[in-house]
Amino acid sequence: MKVRRAANVVIVAQAAKMARTIWAVTAKQQDYQRGYRSVRPQAA
């Protein structure tokens, strides 16, 4: 990613990803699960 983007863009993207992960773990009061993949519910 650093090859295609400026260093500050990569840093902000990584910080945003970490913030989303921390929010999700805190909001759901669950332990962090490495490699977890979210699945969207099927539309009715």
N, C-alpha and C positions, 0 to 999 in steps of 0.2 A: 504494500500500500504506500509505503514511503517513497517508492520510486515514482509513482504516478501523481502524488499529491505533496504539497508543501508540508513541512514538519508540523507546523501549528495546526493544520487541518487534521492531520492524523491524530495528534494529541487530543484535540477537542472531540473527535469521533470516538476515541477509546474512552474518554472520560464520560461521554454521554451513554455509551454502552454499559459501563460500570454503574452509573447512576440508575439506569433502568433496571439492572439486575438487582441492585441493593433495594430499590423501591419494591420490586416484585416480591423478594424474599421477606422483607419487612411487612408489607401489606398483607401477605398471606400467612404470615407467622409460620413459615416452614424453613427447614434446613436447606442450604444450597445443594443442588444436585448437578454435579458436573455432567455435561453432555445432554441435559434435559432438552427435549424438543416440544414446544407447545403445539397443540393440534386444535385447529378451529372447529367448532361444532358445525355439523352439516346443516344447510338451509332447509327449512321445511317446505 
